[in-house]
Amino acid sequence: MRIERDPNGDFILESGELAGRFGLSGEEFRRKIRQGLVASSVERGEGEDAGTCRLSVRIGNRMWRAILTTEGEVGNESVAVLRGRPLPRP
């Protein structure tokens, strides 16, 4: 996956590539963005991880994560299905 940065330092991801990670078409993915169903975050590494970043994109119970190296390359990426909290017993 190719990840770029804009002049402000924000990350730019290709929506079609990211859609594929979730098993969606590009149009389905863009529709979910318009509906407010896609959440993302960036965490910057500290200490021995300084210079790296973890990008996370979540749709429902699925999350894509990528670790960017100090050179800005994708070092590792994964898609996971997140488990919800168990319901309280009556």
PARO-638701 format. One record per residue (C-alpha): x, y, z; residue number from 1. Coordinates in nm, 3 decimals, always signed. Example, Ala and Ser with C-alpha at 12.3 -4.5 7.8 and 13.67 -1.06 7.14 Angstrom:
BEGIN
<pt <+1.230,-0.450,+0.780>,1>
<pt <+1.367,-0.106,+0.714>,2>
end
This chain:
BEGIN
<pt <+0.000,+0.000,+0.000>,1>
<pt <+0.123,+0.346,-0.086>,2>
<pt <+0.090,+0.611,+0.183>,3>
<pt <+0.180,+0.973,+0.114>,4>
<pt <+0.188,+1.290,+0.323>,5>
<pt <+0.036,+1.624,+0.229>,6>
<pt <+0.215,+1.958,+0.288>,7>
<pt <+0.064,+1.972,+0.641>,8>
<pt <+0.207,+1.629,+0.726>,9>
<pt <-0.132,+1.453,+0.718>,10>
<pt <-0.140,+1.100,+0.578>,11>
<pt <-0.306,+1.033,+0.242>,12>
<pt <-0.422,+0.678,+0.170>,13>
<pt <-0.562,+0.549,-0.158>,14>
<pt <-0.931,+0.479,-0.087>,15>
<pt <-0.950,+0.195,-0.339>,16>
<pt <-0.658,+0.011,-0.181>,17>
<pt <-0.795,+0.062,+0.168>,18>
<pt <-1.143,-0.048,+0.057>,19>
<pt <-0.991,-0.373,-0.064>,20>
<pt <-0.842,-0.440,+0.279>,21>
<pt <-1.199,-0.437,+0.415>,22>
<pt <-1.341,-0.641,+0.126>,23>
<pt <-1.538,-0.341,-0.003>,24>
<pt <-1.559,-0.173,-0.341>,25>
<pt <-1.426,+0.181,-0.365>,26>
<pt <-1.781,+0.318,-0.389>,27>
<pt <-1.898,+0.120,-0.082>,28>
<pt <-1.601,+0.252,+0.113>,29>
<pt <-1.665,+0.615,+0.010>,30>
<pt <-2.033,+0.574,+0.102>,31>
<pt <-1.935,+0.457,+0.451>,32>
<pt <-1.707,+0.761,+0.483>,33>
<pt <-1.995,+0.995,+0.386>,34>
<pt <-2.220,+0.819,+0.640>,35>
<pt <-1.963,+0.879,+0.915>,36>
<pt <-1.899,+0.506,+0.964>,37>
<pt <-1.521,+0.521,+0.911>,38>
<pt <-1.297,+0.631,+1.197>,39>
<pt <-0.921,+0.675,+1.181>,40>
<pt <-0.636,+0.760,+1.414>,41>
<pt <-0.260,+0.817,+1.405>,42>
<pt <-0.030,+0.730,+1.693>,43>
<pt <+0.329,+0.851,+1.686>,44>
<pt <+0.598,+0.630,+1.832>,45>
<pt <+0.790,+0.739,+2.140>,46>
<pt <+1.116,+0.629,+2.299>,47>
<pt <+1.270,+0.342,+2.103>,48>
<pt <+0.978,+0.368,+1.854>,49>
<pt <+1.036,+0.738,+1.784>,50>
<pt <+0.993,+0.820,+1.417>,51>
<pt <+0.740,+0.543,+1.353>,52>
<pt <+0.363,+0.581,+1.326>,53>
<pt <+0.068,+0.348,+1.367>,54>
<pt <-0.227,+0.425,+1.141>,55>
<pt <-0.564,+0.271,+1.228>,56>
<pt <-0.887,+0.275,+1.029>,57>
<pt <-1.204,+0.124,+1.176>,58>
<pt <-1.533,+0.033,+1.012>,59>
<pt <-1.779,-0.133,+1.250>,60>
<pt <-1.603,-0.423,+1.417>,61>
<pt <-1.316,-0.438,+1.165>,62>
<pt <-0.987,-0.253,+1.200>,63>
<pt <-0.697,-0.209,+0.958>,64>
<pt <-0.364,-0.111,+1.110>,65>
<pt <-0.031,-0.025,+0.954>,66>
<pt <+0.300,+0.046,+1.121>,67>
<pt <+0.509,+0.295,+0.926>,68>
<pt <+0.886,+0.275,+0.957>,69>
<pt <+1.105,+0.578,+1.019>,70>
<pt <+1.141,+0.600,+0.638>,71>
<pt <+0.761,+0.619,+0.598>,72>
<pt <+0.729,+0.270,+0.447>,73>
<pt <+0.462,+0.023,+0.556>,74>
<pt <+0.654,-0.219,+0.775>,75>
<pt <+0.358,-0.424,+0.889>,76>
<pt <-0.016,-0.417,+0.830>,77>
<pt <-0.311,-0.624,+0.945>,78>
<pt <-0.690,-0.638,+0.944>,79>
<pt <-0.863,-0.769,+1.254>,80>
<pt <-1.218,-0.835,+1.365>,81>
<pt <-1.267,-0.676,+1.705>,82>
<pt <-1.466,-0.847,+1.972>,83>
<pt <-1.730,-0.658,+2.162>,84>
<pt <-1.763,-0.656,+2.535>,85>
<pt <-1.958,-0.948,+2.675>,86>
<pt <-2.314,-0.867,+2.775>,87>
<pt <-2.376,-0.852,+3.152>,88>
<pt <-2.556,-1.150,+3.293>,89>
<pt <-2.899,-1.089,+3.449>,90>
end
